[in-house]
Amino acid sequence: MNITALLDNCNMIIQKIGDLDPEISNIEFDSRRVTKGTLFFALNGIHTNGHNYIDKAISLGAVAICHTNDLQEYNPNIVYLKVEDTKIALSWLSASFNGFPSKQLKVIGVTGTDGKSTTVSLVDQLLGLLGKKSGYISTISFKSGEIEEKNVLRQSTPEASQINAILKDMINNGKEYAIVESTSHGLSHKTSRLRDIDFNVGILTNITQEHLEFHGTLEQYRNDKGNLFRQLASSTKENVFGVVNLDDPEASNFISYAKDKKCYTYSLVNPQADLYITDIELDSKGSSCTLNYMGTQHRVRLNLPGQFNIENLSGSLLAVHNLTNEPWDKIVQHIPELTSVKGRLNSIPTTGDFSIVVDYAHTPGSFEKVLPTIKKIIKGRLIVVFGSAGERDTVKRPLQGEIADKYANVIVLTDEDPRLEDSLTIINDIRKGIKNKVENENLFIIPDRRSAISKAIDIAQKDDMILTLGKGHETSMVFAHGSEPWNEAEIVKDILKEKNLY
């Protein structure tokens, strides 16, 4: 696509310097990935400024530069596009470059503090079981074709150019549906990653405290997540609707954001919800419950543990049923076939007389969901190994400690991506919320995560469960010196092997 065609109907260019009309072969914001024919976007980031890499981008083959700051010099062989905000421009222009792919797909956005990745997976699985062709973008992985690819970006919601490219791949691979994990970062106007995605469905799982280091306040966090439902309100697509967890205190706000668009609700306590779940029975391998929907009742078995997974399932069912118009009883019959997501309450086999489970829970809200669920289904002690991310919300740290203190018998505090922060500073922040444990008796502080897990295994007794939280599916650990490979499940297996327990 020539740059003239790309800029057609674009009203955000403040100044264009250069009379050439080069062909744009790709769009890029990372100078390391620039190739011949690239339109390079100089983004102002937290740790670096893309304007510092313009010369490098040109040397690697960039033919056009989108920038915000005035530049000291302009290359006569390059086209320069000055805009007010390069991230907003990246959103619209990358959508344009890829032919506005979200308008050609039925797009389901999933937002909330907890349960997003699981809900994305459940929607995708249900669609597949119904014979529908779907792809997805989530914290854990991407699927634009038939093969799942790991998300190695360390961003649940990638930048706009990456999202639009993946959606275009889905179209090329014959997909009809796209499920997009829609984080507060991705929905924020600060990043504009999802600004030009045209959604058919928005699902709200829940709202609890997270990412205040980015949003500033819980109110702003909620407001940014609300952008998903505001985008539903402005969509001109057919069959646009929201799905809301009526048990969440923010439910009414999100319903109001959608304005005149229909919002379907689900609840475990309110019979006025469209989908009302009753008679819940939990066990170590899953749950049984009754789905009350449109005058029908179905007793179902879900092979994912925890009440929170019933909530994730409920939002998924409402989205799939109302988007595909497939019969409710046809969808419900597939529930026993659904499987768990990698890194979410994954049990690691061991020859020991205890059990060990890896999970991604890393927020106070997810702690409140996971820990009491586990506590109810085990006979012995609950040993919890966790930390908190560096350069992220510091307010949540003592809350994590407080919740763990309430439910765990033994706590082992350790690293979880300390980044540029001091490990012990983070751990001490968590420690402030722990009032009922005695250090070196039932509270252990071991920053090295491998050693922390090893300690938990050493002290485990018959019928105990070790729960490692915060890393789940992730494939790296981020320190001040950079990233190191980390696969929690494999690390646990290695430690068990060393102790002849695997």
CORQUIMO-V555206 format. One record per residue. RES is the residue in one small letter. SS is DSSP state (alpha for helix, beta for strand, coil for the rest). PHI is phi in whole degrees, -180 to 180 (none if undefined). BURIAL is I if it has 16 or more other ideal C-beta (glycine too) atoms within 10 Angstrom, else O. Layout:
# CORQUIMO-V555206
res->[RES RES]
ss->[SS SS]
phi->[PHI PHI]
burial->[BURIAL BURIAL]
This chain:
# CORQUIMO-V555206
res->[m n i t a l l d n c n m i i q k i g d l d p e i s n i e f d s r r v t k g t l f f a l n g i h t n g h n y i d k a i s l g a v a i c h t n d l q e y n p n i v y l k v e d t k i a l s w l s a s f n g f p s k q l k v i g v t g t d g k s t t v s l v d q l l g l l g k k s g y i s t i s f k s g e i e e k n v l r q s t p e a s q i n a i l k d m i n n g k e y a i v e s t s h g l s h k t s r l r d i d f n v g i l t n i t q e h l e f h g t l e q y r n d k g n l f r q l a s s t k e n v f g v v n l d d p e a s n f i s y a k d k k c y t y s l v n p q a d l y i t d i e l d s k g s s c t l n y m g t q h r v r l n l p g q f n i e n l s g s l l a v h n l t n e p w d k i v q h i p e l t s v k g r l n s i p t t g d f s i v v d y a h t p g s f e k v l p t i k k i i k g r l i v v f g s a g e r d t v k r p l q g e i a d k y a n v i v l t d e d p r l e d s l t i i n d i r k g i k n k v e n e n l f i i p d r r s a i s k a i d i a q k d d m i l t l g k g h e t s m v f a h g s e p w n e a e i v k d i l k e k n l y]
ss->[coil beta alpha alpha alpha alpha coil coil coil coil coil coil beta beta beta beta beta coil coil coil coil coil beta coil coil beta beta beta coil coil alpha alpha alpha coil coil coil coil beta beta beta beta coil coil beta coil coil coil coil beta alpha alpha alpha alpha alpha alpha alpha alpha alpha alpha coil coil coil coil beta beta beta beta coil coil coil coil coil coil coil coil coil coil coil beta beta beta beta beta coil coil alpha alpha alpha alpha alpha alpha alpha alpha alpha alpha alpha alpha coil coil coil alpha alpha alpha coil coil beta beta beta beta beta beta coil coil coil coil alpha alpha alpha alpha alpha alpha alpha alpha alpha alpha alpha alpha alpha alpha coil coil coil coil beta beta beta beta coil coil coil beta beta beta coil coil coil coil coil beta beta coil coil coil coil coil coil coil coil coil alpha alpha alpha alpha alpha alpha alpha alpha alpha alpha alpha alpha alpha coil coil coil coil beta beta beta beta beta coil coil alpha alpha alpha alpha coil coil coil coil coil coil coil coil coil coil coil coil coil beta beta beta beta coil coil coil coil coil coil coil alpha alpha alpha alpha coil coil alpha alpha alpha alpha alpha alpha alpha alpha coil alpha alpha alpha alpha alpha alpha alpha alpha coil coil coil coil coil coil beta beta beta beta beta coil coil coil coil coil alpha alpha alpha alpha alpha alpha alpha coil coil coil coil beta beta beta beta beta beta coil coil coil coil coil coil coil beta beta beta beta beta beta beta beta beta coil coil beta beta beta beta beta beta beta beta coil coil beta beta beta beta beta beta beta coil coil coil coil alpha alpha alpha alpha alpha alpha alpha alpha alpha alpha alpha alpha alpha alpha alpha alpha alpha alpha coil coil coil alpha alpha alpha alpha alpha coil coil alpha alpha alpha coil coil coil coil coil coil coil coil beta beta beta coil coil coil coil coil coil beta beta beta beta beta coil coil coil coil alpha alpha alpha alpha alpha alpha alpha alpha alpha alpha alpha alpha alpha alpha coil coil coil coil beta beta beta beta beta coil coil coil coil coil coil coil coil alpha alpha alpha alpha alpha alpha alpha alpha alpha alpha alpha alpha alpha coil coil beta beta beta beta coil coil coil coil coil coil coil coil coil alpha alpha alpha alpha alpha alpha alpha alpha alpha coil coil coil coil coil coil coil beta coil coil coil beta beta beta coil coil coil alpha alpha alpha alpha alpha alpha alpha alpha alpha alpha alpha coil coil coil coil coil beta beta beta beta beta coil coil coil coil coil coil beta beta beta beta coil coil beta beta beta beta coil coil alpha alpha alpha alpha alpha alpha alpha alpha alpha alpha alpha coil coil coil coil]
phi->[none -71 -65 -62 -67 -62 -85 -60 71 -91 -113 -109 -83 -77 -151 -119 -114 114 -98 -73 -128 -68 -83 -94 -96 -164 -117 -148 -116 -107 -60 -69 -108 -70 -134 -61 93 -77 -95 -99 -104 -89 -88 -88 -98 -75 -103 -151 -121 -60 -64 -73 -114 -63 -61 -63 -61 -65 -65 -93 122 -61 -109 -149 -127 -105 -142 -110 -76 -68 -104 -74 -146 -128 -77 -65 -95 -121 -96 -113 -120 -93 -132 -71 -144 -67 -73 -66 -64 -60 -62 -71 -69 -72 -65 -63 -59 -96 77 46 -63 -66 -77 -100 -119 -91 -106 -109 -99 -120 -127 139 -76 -126 87 -65 -64 -64 -64 -56 -64 -65 -62 -62 -64 -62 -60 -63 -66 -90 84 -91 -98 -134 -130 -154 -130 -143 -55 -85 -159 -119 -144 -106 -121 -97 -107 -76 -117 -63 -84 -101 -83 59 -133 -62 -111 -67 -68 -56 -63 -71 -61 -66 -66 -66 -63 -64 -60 -60 -62 -62 -96 79 -77 -109 -121 -133 -109 -122 -67 -113 -80 -63 -63 -66 -87 -66 -68 -66 -105 56 -66 -110 -57 -111 -93 -95 -89 -93 -135 -122 -112 -107 -84 -171 -133 -133 -72 -169 58 -71 -65 -99 -89 92 -136 -63 -63 -70 -59 -63 -63 -66 -64 -64 -61 -60 -76 -67 -69 -62 -60 -94 -72 -104 -67 -84 54 -109 -158 -110 -131 -130 -74 -67 -80 -83 -59 -90 -55 -64 -62 -69 -62 -69 -63 -77 54 -86 -79 -64 -123 -87 -123 -134 -157 -100 -133 -110 -67 -80 -66 -61 -118 -114 -104 -132 53 -80 -126 -106 -144 -69 -108 168 -157 -124 -160 -110 -95 -107 -144 50 80 -110 -131 -132 -87 -129 -117 -113 -92 -127 -73 100 -63 -62 -75 -65 -65 -59 -62 -61 -63 -66 -61 -64 -65 -66 -61 -81 -88 -93 63 -70 -57 -58 -68 -69 -71 -61 -64 -89 -55 -63 -86 -71 -120 -78 -94 -58 86 -115 48 -90 -81 -102 -65 -150 -86 -73 -93 -122 -124 -141 -130 -106 -143 -90 -48 -147 -124 -56 -63 -70 -61 -66 -87 -76 -63 -65 -61 -64 -58 -72 -104 -109 -91 -97 -86 -103 -107 -113 -113 -162 -143 -150 -70 -75 58 -130 -45 -84 -66 -75 -60 -64 -67 -59 -61 -64 -68 -62 -60 -70 -107 -85 -84 -135 -122 -120 -91 -153 -77 -149 54 -64 56 -89 -88 -74 -56 -69 -63 -63 -61 -66 -63 -67 -58 -62 -90 -100 -110 -116 -122 -112 -61 71 -114 -132 -138 -126 -112 -138 -55 -67 -67 -60 -65 -65 -64 -60 -62 -60 -67 -62 -95 -67 -117 -55 72 -72 -125 -96 -121 -99 -116 106 -105 50 -83 -62 -114 -152 -123 -103 -117 -60 -85 127 -91 -124 -58 -154 -126 -56 -62 -69 -62 -60 -62 -61 -65 -62 -63 -60 -99 58 -121 -128]
burial->[O O I O O I I O O O O I O O O O O I O O O I O I O I I I I O I O O I O O O I I I I I I O O O O O O I I O I I O O I I O I O I I I I I I I O O O O O O O O O I I I I I I O O I I I I I I I I I I I I I O I I I O I I I I I I I I I I I I I I I I I I I I I I I I O I I O I O I I I I I I I I I I I O O O I O O I O O O O I I I I I I I I I I I I I I I I O O O I O I I I I I I I I I I I I O O I I I I I I I I I I I I I I I I I I O I I I O I I O O I O O I I I I I I I I I I I I O O I O O O O I I I I I I I I I O I I O I I I O I I O O I O I I I I I I O O O O I I I I I O O O O I O O O I I O I O I I I O O O O O O I O I O I I I I I I I I I I I I I I I I I I I I I O I O I O O I I O I I O O I O I I I I I I I O I O I O I O I I I I I I I I I I I I I I I I I I O I I I O O I O O I I I I I I I I I I O I I I O I I I I I I I I I I I I I O I I I I I I I I I I O I O I O O I I O I I I O I I O O I O O O O I I I I I I O I I O I I I I I I O O I O O O I I I I I I I I I I I I O I I I O O O O O O I I I I O I I I O I I O O O O I O]
